[in-house]
Amino acid sequence: IKSFQQYQCSPISKEDQEMLVKHIQTVTHSNIEIDLYEEIEDIVYDYVTGKQ
């Protein structure tokens, strides 16, 4: 939620939320040495800007 608040976005739909969670899980399972906070920020930014 904080990641979306920084972009002044309203809450996302349940379907989008599930898709983003799956995306985050896929990324974290494929690379255990990532900075989780930064990765979530990148995924949310891509979602908000439509780059996904």
N, C-alpha and C positions, 0 to 999 in steps of 0.2 A: 504494500500500500504506500509506503513512504517513497518508493521509487516512482510511483505514478504521481504522487503529490508534488514532487519537484518539477514535474512537467505540467502541473495544473490540470490534470486529467481527472475525469470522473471515474468511478469504479467501472470495471470491465464486466462483460457478460460472463455467466457461468461457463459457457463453452470456451470463450477466450481464456478464461482463467485456467481451465483444465489443460488447454493446449499449451499455455505458457509453462505450467508446472511440468508437463511432460517434456517440453523442450529443455528446461533447466535440469531435469533429472537425466536426460540423455547426455547433456554436456558434462555434468558432474560425474557420471559413471564412466565416461570415456577418458576423462583426464582428472586424476585425483590431486594434481599439483596446481590447480588453478586457484585464483583468488575468487572465492564464491561471491563475495559482495560485488566485485567488479564485473563478474560474469552476469549476475542478475541485472545490474545496471545496464550493461550492454544489450541484453535481451529485451529489457523494457524499453530502452531507447529505440531499438530497431522496431519494436511493436508500435510505439507511439508515432514514429516518423514514417511508418508504412514500409520499412525496408525489409521486413521479414519475408 
